[in-house]
Amino acid sequence: MTTEEIHQTLKEFSEKYKLKQEAIDSCMKAMEHCIADDSDGLGGFSIDEIRLEFMQHDLIFEHYLYNIIFVKTKIGLYQNKENPDYVKRLKPIGYYELDTNMEGDSFDDWLIIDVKKGK
C-alpha cells in the first residue's frame, strides 16, 4: 500500500465516522460536565468564551496501554477573542482528545485546560 493509499483510507475512515464532529460534540459535553462539577473547571472561562478548532488526527498503531490500533482526534481550545500575537489569531487555552477504535467506537477522552483566565 502506498502512502497516498494509506492517507486516502484514513481520510475515508475519518469521514465515515465523522470523527471531527464527534470530537467537537464530545468536547462540548465534557466541558459542560466540567463546569457543572466545578464552576472554575475550565480555568475560569465560560463555554461561550471558548472556541473549538480541529487540530489533527493521529493514527496510533502501537501503544503501551492499549493493544489495538486507534485514531486520536485532537481539538484545540482557544480564547474566543482573536489575538494577533498567536497562530491563526487564536490564543490556546487547552485541548481535547478523543480516541476511536477501527470500528468507529470512541473509548477514551481527555479534556486539558492549560491556561487560567486573566493570566
N, C-alpha and C positions, 0 to 999 in steps of 0.2 A: 504494500500500500504506500502510495506517495504521500509526501507532506500535504499536498493540496487535497488529496482524498481524505486524509485524516481531518484536516481543517473543515472540509465540507460536511463530513459525517458528524463532527462535534457541533457545527453550526445548526445542522438539521435537528440534532438531539435537543439543543437549547430552544429552538423554535417550537418543536413538537410539544415539549413540556412547559413552554412559556416561562423559562427559568428566570428571566429578568423581572417579569411582572410578579411571579410567585415570590421572589425575594423581596421586592418592594412591598407587596401586601403583607408578607410575614414580618418585615421590619416595622411596618406601621402597627401591627398587633403587638409586637414586642415592646415598642415604645409606649403604647397605651397601657400595657400591663406594668411597665416600669414606673410610669407616672402614677398609676393607681396605687402601687406599693409604696412609693416614696416620691413626694412632690418635687424633690431635688434630684431625682434619679437620672435625669438627662443633663446633669451638670448645671442645673438651674434654667435650662432652656425649656420653653414650651414646645409642643409639637408644631405649632404654627411658625415657630422661629427656625425650624429645621427643614432643609431642602435635601431630598434624596436623589442621588445620581448613580446610575450603574457605573461600576469601575472595571470589573473584569470577571472572567470565568477562568478557573484553574482546573486542569484535569489531574487528579491525584491517583496515581497508579500503584503507589507503594506508600504505606503509612504504618507507623509503629503501633497504632491502636486498632485501626480498622483493617480487616483482611479482605477488603473489597476495593474495586475501582469506583471512584465517585467524582462528581463535579462540585467545586466550591464556587458559589456566586457571591461576589463582593459588591456591596452597595456603600457608597460614600455618604456620610452625614456631614452637611455643611451648614454654616450660618446662612439663613435665607437672604440676608442683606449682602449684596455684592460688595466686593472689596478689591480694588485694582492691584493690591500687593500680592495676590495669590493666583496660582494657575487657574484658568477658567474664571477668574474673578470671584472664586469661592473659597472662603476660609474653612478648612476642615475642622470638625469637632469630634469625629469618631467614624466608626464604620459598623456594618452589619455583614455577617457571613452566613450563608445557608448551604448546607451540604445535601446533595441529592444523589441517590444511587442510580445505577444504569437502567432501572425500571421506572425512573421518574418520581420516586418517592423521596421526599425530604426526611432526614433522620436526625439532624442536629443543626443548631444555630447559635450564633453569638452576637450580642449587641455590646459594643465597646464605645464608651464615651471617654475621650482623651482630654477634653478642654472644659474648664468651668466658665460659666458666663461671667463676663466682665474681666477676664484675665487674658 
